[in-house]
Amino acid sequence: MGRRRFKPLRRATKIPVWGDFFIRIGAALFLIFVVVMIHWWDRDGLVDNLDGHVSFLDVIYFTMISITTTGFGDIAPISDQARLVEAIIVTPIRFAVFFIFVGTAYNFIIKRSWEKWRMARIQEQLSDHVVVLGFGISGSEAVGELIERGTDPAAIVVMDTSEERLEQAEALGCNVIEADATRDENLEAVHINEAQAVLVSAGRDDASILIVLSVRHLAPTVPISVVVRAADNELIARQAGADNVINPVRFTGLLLAGSAQGAHIADYLGDLASVTGRVRLVEREVLPEEIGKPLTQLSSGGRGLRIYRHGTACGFWEFEAECLQAGDIVVEILPSDDEDGEPLPESD
């Protein structure tokens, strides 16, 4: 089967293509106009070997052949002043115009072709990256948090159908692709089966669940996290293949309920969720030196909260947490690092 052609990835450029083009052409025309005015002002120092009269059209003609270094010899500077003007003023402008045109050709032909080829190579070599399908409020917040946590923006691929949203993702340094995430060919274009994780936030539960189905079909083992807003759709999202289902409405309710039980509970939960807080939640596999030890004696120095053994959650108070086993997944709280790299003391 022949390989399909996809829309390529792209990254942000500081100036739009046509804006850059018109700026360059405008600068070149302005410099040419300056030379025309200089030659017209000093036309008495020029001689026309054909009719002896230097008209304004002759000045334009002489300017163009002078700047392009053609030099037919039919019009030439004869006075010392005219030759000095050519040497000191016109020659630097000639070089400036030359470099403008060469730079324009490089930027629009060579550089952009090279950038297109480079991005195609990046797209071909995508691996162990994070794919964000949907760059709305939840998706953009997730990308921002990933970058805060140390993820290289170049290792994040954002797919959305909104040009405005993609421009925001580009500004963060992410790779972006304008495409429909429900189509298999678009997911294949970003090597979904080689991704480190997939984050789905399409804005609508039905669209998000359909995307999860498509992703799971193409990438059976890649972790998928999805945002759904209706509690009834949480089970459907898990059945579609999502590993993690986040309900922002439910989480908001938990924060509100927690705040009713204590003034600082909601603050601490927000602290746990953000990398900028004083503490952070970490999920990892059990370390070899921790096997056989209780969850309370982690080598990282963190506070163990629970383990996942064969897909079952076990709290730190349960019997299973008294002896860690190979293959266990540990969830712990660690202090965030300050600017000097030293752990911050945990608040009481």
N, C-alpha and C positions, 0 to 999 in steps of 0.2 A: 504494500500500500504506500502510495506516495506521501511524502511529508507535507502537512498543511502549512500554509503561510499565515502567520499571525501578526497582529499589530505589535510593533516592537515596544520594549520598555523605553522610558525616557527619564531624564533628570532635568532639573530646572536650569534655565539660562537667565542671566541677569537682564538682558535686553531682548525684546521680541525680534524675530528674524527680520521682518520688514522695517522695524524701527532702526535696527543696526544698519541695514542697507541704506536707508534714506539719510541717516546721519553721515555716513561715509561719503555718499554722493554729494550731499549738500556741502560738506567741508571741501571737497575737491572743486566744485563749481565756484564756491566763494573764493578760493585761492586763484583760480583761473581768472575770475572777474577782477581781482586785485592786480594781477599781471597785465590784463588788458588796460586798466586805468593807468597803470604806470607807463606802459608803452604809449598810450595816447597822450599822456602828459609830456612825455619826452620824445614825441614823434619827430621833432626837428633833428634829433640825433640819428634818425633812421633814413636809409636811402632805398628807393625802389629802383632797381636796375632796369626795369622794363619801361616805365613811363615817367620816372622821376618824381611822382606825386604819391604821398602816403595818405591814404584815406582811412576812415574808421574801419572799413571792411579789411583793408590791408593790415591794420593793427591786429584785428581778430585773427586773421590768417597767420600773421607773423607770431602771435602769441601761441597758437596751437602747434605750429611746427617747431617753435622754440621749446615749448614744454615737452613735446614728444621727441625732442632731439633729432628731428628729421633733417632740417637744415638744407633746403634746396639752394640757398645762396642768392635768390632773387631779391630778397629784402635783408638788409644787414645793418647793424649799428656801425656808425662811422665816427661819431664824436667820442671824446674821452669820457664824457659824462654818461653817454648811452652804454658804453662798454663797461663802465664802473657799475651802473645799475644792473646790467646783465650778470656781472660777476658776484656782486654782493647781495642783491635782492632777489633777482629772478632765479638764479641757480639754486639757492636753498628752497625756494618755493617749488621749483621743478622736481627736486628730490622728494619734497613732501607729497606732492601730487602723485608721484610715481609710487611711493610707499603706500599711499592710500589705496590706489588701484590694485597693487600687488596684495596688500592686506585683505582687501575685499575679496579678491579671487581666492586667496587662501582660506578665508573664513567661510565663504559660501560654497566652495567646491571641495577643497582638500580637507579642511578641518571638519566640516559637517559630514562629509563622507566617512572620514575617519571615526567621528563620534558615533555615527550610525552603525558602522562595522563593530566598534568597540562595545556598544550596548547590545548588539546582536550576540557577540561573544559572551558577554556577561549573562545574557538570557540563556544561552546554551549551557553555561556552566553553573547555573543556579543550583545550590545544594545547601542543606542545613540552614535554610533561610526561614523567615517568618512571613507568612502570607496573610494579609489583612483584607478581607472581602467585605467592603463597605466602609466608607470613611465619613460616617455621620458623627454625631456627638460621642457615642460610645467608642467607635473605631478610632477617632482622632485622639480621644483621651487615652486609649490603650496604647497607641503608638507613642504618644508623648511620655507615658510612664515607662514603656520599654526603653526608650532612649535615655531617660533618667536613670534607669537601672543598669545602663552600660551597653545596651545593644547598639551595634553600629547601624546607623540609618541605611547604609548601603546593603545591609543584610535583610532589609524589610522591603517587601513588595506589596504595594497597595493597588487593589483593583476596585474601580467604581465607574459608574456611567456618567458622573457629574464632572464636567471640566473644571468647575470652580473648586470642588473638593480636591481634585487631583493636584491643582496648583498649590493648595495648602500643603498637601503631602510632599510635593516637590520642594517646597520652601524648607521643609525639615531635612531634606537630603535623601528622601526615600526614592526607590524606583517605583514608577507608577505605570499603569496600563489602563487605558479606557476600554472597558469591555464588560459584558454581562456575565456575572459569576455563576449563573445557572447553566451556562453552556459548557459542555465537556471540553471542546477545543480551546476555549479561553483558559480553563483551569490547567490543561496540559501545557499551554504556552508558558506558564510560570512554574512548570515542573512541580506540580502539587504533590506528587508522590515522593519527592525528595525533600520536602519541607520539614523544618524542625517542628513547626506548629502552625495551625491554621486558626485564625480568629474570624468569626462570622458575625457581622452586625449589619444586616441589610435594611433595618428600619421597620420591617414588617415581619411578623412571625411566620407567615406562610412562605414568604420569599426566603427567609433565613433557613427554615427547615428543608426547603427544596435544595438550597445550596449545600446544606449538610449532607443530604442524600447523594448529591453529585460528587462531593469531595470524598465521601466514604467509599463510593463505588470506584473511584480512581486511585484512592490512597487508603488501603485497608488498615494500615498501621499508624498513620500520622495522627497525633493528638489534635482533636478538634474542640474548640470552645465556641459557644454560641450564646448570643443574647436573645432572650424571649421575654415578652412583657405580660403574657397571659399565663396564669398558673396552669390552666388546662393543657397548654402546649409544652410544658416541661417534659412530661413523660413521652410525648410524641417526638420531641427533639432528641431525647436519649435513644428512643427506638430507631430514629433515623441514623444514629451512629455518633452522636456527640458524646465526647468524654466528659465535658464540663458544660453545664447549663447555668447561665447566670440570669437571674430575674432582678432587674434593677428596682422594680416596684417592691418586690418582696424584701430586698436588702434595705431599701429606704424604710420600710415598715419595721424591720428589725432595729434600725438605728433609732427610730422614733420611740419604739417600745423600750429600748435600752436606756434612752435618755430619761424616760419616765421613772426608771428604777434607780437612776443615779446620775449625777451631773456630769461625770467624766467617762461614762461607759461609751457613749457615741464617739467622743473624742479619741478614746483609745482604739476603738474599732477602725476609725479613719486612719489613725497612726499606723496600725498594722497593715492596712491596705496600700499605703503609699511608701515609696522608697525614700521620700524626704522626711519621713517620721523618725522618731528615736528608736523604734524597734521595727522588725520586719519578720514576716512569715516566710519560712523556707521549707520546700518539699524536696526530699532527696532520697536516694537509696541508702540503706544501712551500710556503714563502712565495715571492712573486714575486722578491724580491731574492736568493733562494738558488738559483734555477734556473741551471744551468751550473756551480755550485760543487760541490766534493766534500762528502760527508757529514760530514767532519771539520771543516768551516768553517760551521757553522750560525750564523745571526744571533742566535739566542736565547742563545748561549753554552753550550748543552748539549752533552753527549757523544752523538753519534749512534751508535746501535747497529745499526739495519737500516732498510731501506726496503721498501715494498711497491709493486711496479710491475706493473700489470695482474693483480693477485691473486697475484703470485709474490714470495716473501720473498728479499731479497738482503742479506747481511751487510756490515758496514763494510769488510771485507777484499776483497770481490768487485769485479769491474770495473765493474758497474752503479752502485756507490756513488761512483765517481770523478766522475760528472757527474749532478747531480740534474735531473730533468725535470718539467715541469708535470704535475700529477695524481699525483705520487708521494706516498705516505703515509710519514711519518717517525716512527720510534720513537726517543726520546732520553731521557737521564737528566738531570734538572735538580735543583739543590739546593733543598730546601724553604726557605721563608722563616721567619725567626724572628719574634718578637713585634714587633720594630721595623721589619719589612718588608725587612731586609737579608738577602741569601742567606747561608746557613750554608756554611762551607767544607766541601768533601767530604772524608770520611775516606779515608785511604790504603787 
